[in-house]
Amino acid sequence: MAQKTKMSVAMRDVIIVVAGVAIVWLGLRLAFDTNNPFYVVSSGSMVPTLQVNDVLVVRDGGSWDDLQVGDIIVFDRPDGEDRVIVHRIIEITENSAGEQVVRTKGDANPASIPGTDYPIREDNYIGTVVYVMPGAGIVTKVISPPINYIIIAVILVILFFSKWGRKKTGAPQPPGAGQPPSTAEPPK
């Protein structure tokens, strides 16, 4: 009977951890109005403004119509949408259909790259950079798959067995039992 109780307590703890992570992730998605509010800089095209391994906090929130020259944005590469790019807006124009089109450029690049920096349309746009955590992305490299799965599994196993493995030993001891006697000096 005691093992069933320990098992249910361990399962409850695992469920609480999983639910907590899910709630935090959903809360961040809602707060920043984007599917993924975090991106890690992986190239030097924005040096010195952004460094490799900086973590970017990105917000969409319908901000496509509010973009301005100078904003740093995150977007899917227009040519193939096979990469996520972070560059600075250098020009905003309208095409013949009246749609807003954006041209970007990396701060360290000499010019815009066709197919990468333009033409960026609303369906390529992910969000605007609202905050930068310098160097924090190194953590993502250290805990990338499969290491992250191993770490998660170890944490869950520790949680599970820490509840499962607790045993009471012997009879209860009076308060202070097993403690060294206290010492005191006489008043001077």
Secondary structure, DSSP 4 states (H G I P E B T S, - for coil): -HHHHHHHHHHHHHHHHHHHHHHHHHHHHHHHTSS--EEE--SSTTTTTS-TTPEEEEE-TTGGGG--TT-EEEEE-TTTS-SEEEEEEEEEEE-TTS-EEEEEE-TTSSS--BTTTB-B-TTTEEEEEEEEETTTTHHHHHT-TTHHHHHHHHHHHHHHHHHHT----SSPPPTTTTSPPP--PPP-
